[in-house]
Amino acid sequence: MTREDLEASLADLRGQVRDPHHGIFGPMSTVWQLGGDLDVFVGGGRAALLQLAHPKVAYAIDQHSRTRADGGGRFQRTFQHVFAMVFGDFDEACTAARRVHAVHSRIRGVIPDAIGAWRAGTAYEANDPEALRWVHATLVDTVLVVRERLRGALPAHVKDAFIREHGRFAQLFAIPAALRSRTFAEHAAYMARMLGSGEIAVAPCARDMASFLLGRGGRGPQRPLGRAVEALTAELLPPELVAAFGLRGSATLARGALAAMAPISRVMPQGVRAIPARAQAERRLARRPASRIAAWTERRLFGLAKQTTG
C-alpha cells in the first residue's frame, strides 16, 4: 500500500466521521464499549501469537524488529499507536496512521525457508494488504473472544456492529474495502479459512519469538507472570496453534483464573474497568484535565510486559 493509497483512505474516512474531536469512533461506539476495558489485556498473548503465526508477519518482525532487545518498549510503542488511533481525535489517529505506514514502508524482505503454503524466497513487505488484514483480524477476534469468555455471549447485532465499525480502523492502514469484513459471519469465515489454510503456519522464528515473549527466551527461568500469560494464551488459542508453538501451562489453572476474573469483570464499575487510554479520552471530551492516576496505571501495565519477557 503506497502513501497515496493511505491518503485516499484517510480522506474517505474523514467523510464518515461526524465529530473529528471524537475521533474515528467515539464513546458511544461498540469499539469503545467492547475494546476499551482492561479485559483486553487478558488476550494480549493470544493476539501476538496469532499474528506471529503468519510467516510474513513473523519474518518481518524477526528480520527488522528490536523486539528481543526491547520487548517491553515495542509493546508500549505498538499500543500507543493503537490507542491514538482508537481513542485520539481524528488528527491524532491520522498522525499515528502515517507514522506506522512510514515505518512499515521500510520493512521488506523474503521468507528464507519453505513454511506452510509459502515457498522459500517468497517476498514480504509490511504494508502488504493481505498481511495487514490478518493482523487487524487477530485484534478484532481477540477482543470478542475475551469479552465473551469473561462476560458471556454477545448478541449477533452487537458483534456485527463491532465488525462494521472496526472497518474504520482498517482504513487507517489503507486496507481495501474488498478485504474488510462487513459482518461477524464474514469475519468468522475469514478466520476459519486462514486457520485451515497453509497460509497460517508457525515458522521457527515465530516459535523463538513466542518463547521470548512468554519469558522462556532469557537467561533465567521463566517468571511467574510469564507462566500465567502462557497458560492463558494456550487456553485462548486454537489447539493446533498451541501445539505448533509448543505452549505449556495448566489448562485447569487458566480456566480457573478466567472463571475467577469473569464475575469481577461483570460487576466492576465502568470508571474502574476502562483502560487508561479510554479514561483519558473521556476526560478530554468532557474538557477535564488528564488523570494522573490513569497515566500511572498505563505505565504499570506497560511495565508488566517487561516483567513477562524477563
Contacts in CASP RR format, 6 or more apart in sequence:
PFRMAT RR
TARGET T0000
AUTHOR 0000-0000-0000
METHOD contacts of the structure
MODEL  1
MTREDLEASLADLRGQVRDPHHGIFGPMSTVWQLGGDLDVFVGGGRAALL
QLAHPKVAYAIDQHSRTRADGGGRFQRTFQHVFAMVFGDFDEACTAARRV
HAVHSRIRGVIPDAIGAWRAGTAYEANDPEALRWVHATLVDTVLVVRERL
RGALPAHVKDAFIREHGRFAQLFAIPAALRSRTFAEHAAYMARMLGSGEI
AVAPCARDMASFLLGRGGRGPQRPLGRAVEALTAELLPPELVAAFGLRGS
ATLARGALAAMAPISRVMPQGVRAIPARAQAERRLARRPASRIAAWTERR
LFGLAKQTTG
1 101 0 8 1.000
1 127 0 8 1.000
1 128 0 8 1.000
1 129 0 8 1.000
1 132 0 8 1.000
1 173 0 8 1.000
1 174 0 8 1.000
1 175 0 8 1.000
2 127 0 8 1.000
3 101 0 8 1.000
3 105 0 8 1.000
5 174 0 8 1.000
6 97 0 8 1.000
6 98 0 8 1.000
6 101 0 8 1.000
6 173 0 8 1.000
6 174 0 8 1.000
8 174 0 8 1.000
9 171 0 8 1.000
9 172 0 8 1.000
9 173 0 8 1.000
9 174 0 8 1.000
9 175 0 8 1.000
10 94 0 8 1.000
10 97 0 8 1.000
10 171 0 8 1.000
10 172 0 8 1.000
12 171 0 8 1.000
13 24 0 8 1.000
13 168 0 8 1.000
13 171 0 8 1.000
13 172 0 8 1.000
14 20 0 8 1.000
14 90 0 8 1.000
16 24 0 8 1.000
16 168 0 8 1.000
17 23 0 8 1.000
17 24 0 8 1.000
17 90 0 8 1.000
19 26 0 8 1.000
20 89 0 8 1.000
20 90 0 8 1.000
20 91 0 8 1.000
21 89 0 8 1.000
21 90 0 8 1.000
21 285 0 8 1.000
22 89 0 8 1.000
22 285 0 8 1.000
23 88 0 8 1.000
23 89 0 8 1.000
23 90 0 8 1.000
23 92 0 8 1.000
23 93 0 8 1.000
24 85 0 8 1.000
24 86 0 8 1.000
24 90 0 8 1.000
24 93 0 8 1.000
24 168 0 8 1.000
24 169 0 8 1.000
24 172 0 8 1.000
25 31 0 8 1.000
25 32 0 8 1.000
25 86 0 8 1.000
25 87 0 8 1.000
25 165 0 8 1.000
25 168 0 8 1.000
26 32 0 8 1.000
26 281 0 8 1.000
26 285 0 8 1.000
27 281 0 8 1.000
27 282 0 8 1.000
27 285 0 8 1.000
29 165 0 8 1.000
30 158 0 8 1.000
30 161 0 8 1.000
30 162 0 8 1.000
30 165 0 8 1.000
31 86 0 8 1.000
31 162 0 8 1.000
31 165 0 8 1.000
31 166 0 8 1.000
31 169 0 8 1.000
32 86 0 8 1.000
32 87 0 8 1.000
32 278 0 8 1.000
34 143 0 8 1.000
34 144 0 8 1.000
34 147 0 8 1.000
34 154 0 8 1.000
34 158 0 8 1.000
34 162 0 8 1.000
35 86 0 8 1.000
35 143 0 8 1.000
35 147 0 8 1.000
35 275 0 8 1.000
36 86 0 8 1.000
36 87 0 8 1.000
36 274 0 8 1.000
36 275 0 8 1.000
36 277 0 8 1.000
36 278 0 8 1.000
37 265 0 8 1.000
37 273 0 8 1.000
37 274 0 8 1.000
37 275 0 8 1.000
37 278 0 8 1.000
38 273 0 8 1.000
38 274 0 8 1.000
38 275 0 8 1.000
39 146 0 8 1.000
39 147 0 8 1.000
39 150 0 8 1.000
39 151 0 8 1.000
39 261 0 8 1.000
39 265 0 8 1.000
39 273 0 8 1.000
40 142 0 8 1.000
40 143 0 8 1.000
40 146 0 8 1.000
40 275 0 8 1.000
41 275 0 8 1.000
41 301 0 8 1.000
42 146 0 8 1.000
42 150 0 8 1.000
42 232 0 8 1.000
42 236 0 8 1.000
42 258 0 8 1.000
42 261 0 8 1.000
43 142 0 8 1.000
43 145 0 8 1.000
43 146 0 8 1.000
43 232 0 8 1.000
43 233 0 8 1.000
43 236 0 8 1.000
44 142 0 8 1.000
44 233 0 8 1.000
45 213 0 8 1.000
45 214 0 8 1.000
45 229 0 8 1.000
45 232 0 8 1.000
45 233 0 8 1.000
45 236 0 8 1.000
46 142 0 8 1.000
46 145 0 8 1.000
46 146 0 8 1.000
46 232 0 8 1.000
46 233 0 8 1.000
46 236 0 8 1.000
46 237 0 8 1.000
47 138 0 8 1.000
47 139 0 8 1.000
47 142 0 8 1.000
48 210 0 8 1.000
48 213 0 8 1.000
49 206 0 8 1.000
49 210 0 8 1.000
49 213 0 8 1.000
49 233 0 8 1.000
49 237 0 8 1.000
49 241 0 8 1.000
49 245 0 8 1.000
50 138 0 8 1.000
50 141 0 8 1.000
50 142 0 8 1.000
50 237 0 8 1.000
50 241 0 8 1.000
51 57 0 8 1.000
51 134 0 8 1.000
51 135 0 8 1.000
51 138 0 8 1.000
52 58 0 8 1.000
52 61 0 8 1.000
52 202 0 8 1.000
52 206 0 8 1.000
52 209 0 8 1.000
52 210 0 8 1.000
53 200 0 8 1.000
53 201 0 8 1.000
53 202 0 8 1.000
53 206 0 8 1.000
53 241 0 8 1.000
53 244 0 8 1.000
53 245 0 8 1.000
54 131 0 8 1.000
54 134 0 8 1.000
54 135 0 8 1.000
54 199 0 8 1.000
54 200 0 8 1.000
55 111 0 8 1.000
55 115 0 8 1.000
55 116 0 8 1.000
55 118 0 8 1.000
55 124 0 8 1.000
55 201 0 8 1.000
55 203 0 8 1.000
55 206 0 8 1.000
56 111 0 8 1.000
56 118 0 8 1.000
56 122 0 8 1.000
56 124 0 8 1.000
56 128 0 8 1.000
56 131 0 8 1.000
57 131 0 8 1.000
57 134 0 8 1.000
57 135 0 8 1.000
58 202 0 8 1.000
58 203 0 8 1.000
58 205 0 8 1.000
58 206 0 8 1.000
58 209 0 8 1.000
59 109 0 8 1.000
59 110 0 8 1.000
59 111 0 8 1.000
59 112 0 8 1.000
59 124 0 8 1.000
59 203 0 8 1.000
59 205 0 8 1.000
60 107 0 8 1.000
60 109 0 8 1.000
60 124 0 8 1.000
60 125 0 8 1.000
60 126 0 8 1.000
60 131 0 8 1.000
61 67 0 8 1.000
61 209 0 8 1.000
62 205 0 8 1.000
62 206 0 8 1.000
62 208 0 8 1.000
62 209 0 8 1.000
63 109 0 8 1.000
64 106 0 8 1.000
64 107 0 8 1.000
64 126 0 8 1.000
65 74 0 8 1.000
66 74 0 8 1.000
67 74 0 8 1.000
67 209 0 8 1.000
67 212 0 8 1.000
67 213 0 8 1.000
68 209 0 8 1.000
68 212 0 8 1.000
71 212 0 8 1.000
71 213 0 8 1.000
71 305 0 8 1.000
71 306 0 8 1.000
71 309 0 8 1.000
72 302 0 8 1.000
72 303 0 8 1.000
72 305 0 8 1.000
72 306 0 8 1.000
72 309 0 8 1.000
73 302 0 8 1.000
73 305 0 8 1.000
73 306 0 8 1.000
75 302 0 8 1.000
75 305 0 8 1.000
76 302 0 8 1.000
76 305 0 8 1.000
79 302 0 8 1.000
81 96 0 8 1.000
81 99 0 8 1.000
81 100 0 8 1.000
82 139 0 8 1.000
83 275 0 8 1.000
83 277 0 8 1.000
84 92 0 8 1.000
84 93 0 8 1.000
84 95 0 8 1.000
84 96 0 8 1.000
85 93 0 8 1.000
85 96 0 8 1.000
85 97 0 8 1.000
85 169 0 8 1.000
85 172 0 8 1.000
86 93 0 8 1.000
86 169 0 8 1.000
86 277 0 8 1.000
87 277 0 8 1.000
87 278 0 8 1.000
87 280 0 8 1.000
87 281 0 8 1.000
88 281 0 8 1.000
88 284 0 8 1.000
89 284 0 8 1.000
93 172 0 8 1.000
94 172 0 8 1.000
96 172 0 8 1.000
97 172 0 8 1.000
97 173 0 8 1.000
100 173 0 8 1.000
101 127 0 8 1.000
101 173 0 8 1.000
101 174 0 8 1.000
103 126 0 8 1.000
104 125 0 8 1.000
104 126 0 8 1.000
104 127 0 8 1.000
105 126 0 8 1.000
105 127 0 8 1.000
107 125 0 8 1.000
107 126 0 8 1.000
108 123 0 8 1.000
108 124 0 8 1.000
108 125 0 8 1.000
108 126 0 8 1.000
109 123 0 8 1.000
109 124 0 8 1.000
109 125 0 8 1.000
110 121 0 8 1.000
110 122 0 8 1.000
110 123 0 8 1.000
110 124 0 8 1.000
111 118 0 8 1.000
111 119 0 8 1.000
111 120 0 8 1.000
111 121 0 8 1.000
111 122 0 8 1.000
111 123 0 8 1.000
111 124 0 8 1.000
111 203 0 8 1.000
112 120 0 8 1.000
112 121 0 8 1.000
113 120 0 8 1.000
113 203 0 8 1.000
113 204 0 8 1.000
114 120 0 8 1.000
115 201 0 8 1.000
115 203 0 8 1.000
116 198 0 8 1.000
116 199 0 8 1.000
116 201 0 8 1.000
117 197 0 8 1.000
117 198 0 8 1.000
117 199 0 8 1.000
117 201 0 8 1.000
118 198 0 8 1.000
118 199 0 8 1.000
118 201 0 8 1.000
124 131 0 8 1.000
127 173 0 8 1.000
127 174 0 8 1.000
129 174 0 8 1.000
129 175 0 8 1.000
129 176 0 8 1.000
129 179 0 8 1.000
130 179 0 8 1.000
132 170 0 8 1.000
132 173 0 8 1.000
132 175 0 8 1.000
133 170 0 8 1.000
133 175 0 8 1.000
133 179 0 8 1.000
133 180 0 8 1.000
133 190 0 8 1.000
134 194 0 8 1.000
134 200 0 8 1.000
136 166 0 8 1.000
136 169 0 8 1.000
136 170 0 8 1.000
136 173 0 8 1.000
136 175 0 8 1.000
137 181 0 8 1.000
137 187 0 8 1.000
137 190 0 8 1.000
137 191 0 8 1.000
137 194 0 8 1.000
140 162 0 8 1.000
140 163 0 8 1.000
140 166 0 8 1.000
140 187 0 8 1.000
141 187 0 8 1.000
141 191 0 8 1.000
142 236 0 8 1.000
143 162 0 8 1.000
144 154 0 8 1.000
144 159 0 8 1.000
144 162 0 8 1.000
144 184 0 8 1.000
145 236 0 8 1.000
146 236 0 8 1.000
147 154 0 8 1.000
148 154 0 8 1.000
149 236 0 8 1.000
149 258 0 8 1.000
149 262 0 8 1.000
150 258 0 8 1.000
150 261 0 8 1.000
150 262 0 8 1.000
150 265 0 8 1.000
150 266 0 8 1.000
151 262 0 8 1.000
151 265 0 8 1.000
151 266 0 8 1.000
156 184 0 8 1.000
159 184 0 8 1.000
160 183 0 8 1.000
160 184 0 8 1.000
162 184 0 8 1.000
163 181 0 8 1.000
163 182 0 8 1.000
163 183 0 8 1.000
163 184 0 8 1.000
163 186 0 8 1.000
163 187 0 8 1.000
164 182 0 8 1.000
164 183 0 8 1.000
167 175 0 8 1.000
167 180 0 8 1.000
167 181 0 8 1.000
170 179 0 8 1.000
170 180 0 8 1.000
171 180 0 8 1.000
181 187 0 8 1.000
181 190 0 8 1.000
194 200 0 8 1.000
195 238 0 8 1.000
195 240 0 8 1.000
195 241 0 8 1.000
200 241 0 8 1.000
201 244 0 8 1.000
202 241 0 8 1.000
202 244 0 8 1.000
202 245 0 8 1.000
206 245 0 8 1.000
207 244 0 8 1.000
207 245 0 8 1.000
207 246 0 8 1.000
208 217 0 8 1.000
210 245 0 8 1.000
210 247 0 8 1.000
211 217 0 8 1.000
212 218 0 8 1.000
212 309 0 8 1.000
213 308 0 8 1.000
213 309 0 8 1.000
214 222 0 8 1.000
214 226 0 8 1.000
214 229 0 8 1.000
214 230 0 8 1.000
214 233 0 8 1.000
214 247 0 8 1.000
214 308 0 8 1.000
214 309 0 8 1.000
215 222 0 8 1.000
215 223 0 8 1.000
215 226 0 8 1.000
215 230 0 8 1.000
215 308 0 8 1.000
215 309 0 8 1.000
215 310 0 8 1.000
216 222 0 8 1.000
216 230 0 8 1.000
217 309 0 8 1.000
218 309 0 8 1.000
218 310 0 8 1.000
220 310 0 8 1.000
222 230 0 8 1.000
223 307 0 8 1.000
223 308 0 8 1.000
223 310 0 8 1.000
225 304 0 8 1.000
225 307 0 8 1.000
225 308 0 8 1.000
226 307 0 8 1.000
226 308 0 8 1.000
227 249 0 8 1.000
228 257 0 8 1.000
229 308 0 8 1.000
230 247 0 8 1.000
230 248 0 8 1.000
230 249 0 8 1.000
231 248 0 8 1.000
231 249 0 8 1.000
231 250 0 8 1.000
231 251 0 8 1.000
231 253 0 8 1.000
231 254 0 8 1.000
231 257 0 8 1.000
232 254 0 8 1.000
232 257 0 8 1.000
232 258 0 8 1.000
233 247 0 8 1.000
234 242 0 8 1.000
234 247 0 8 1.000
234 248 0 8 1.000
234 249 0 8 1.000
234 251 0 8 1.000
234 254 0 8 1.000
235 251 0 8 1.000
235 254 0 8 1.000
235 255 0 8 1.000
235 258 0 8 1.000
237 245 0 8 1.000
237 247 0 8 1.000
265 273 0 8 1.000
271 279 0 8 1.000
274 282 0 8 1.000
275 298 0 8 1.000
275 301 0 8 1.000
276 291 0 8 1.000
276 294 0 8 1.000
276 295 0 8 1.000
276 297 0 8 1.000
276 298 0 8 1.000
276 301 0 8 1.000
277 298 0 8 1.000
279 291 0 8 1.000
279 294 0 8 1.000
280 290 0 8 1.000
280 291 0 8 1.000
280 294 0 8 1.000
280 295 0 8 1.000
283 289 0 8 1.000
283 290 0 8 1.000
283 291 0 8 1.000
283 294 0 8 1.000
284 290 0 8 1.000
END
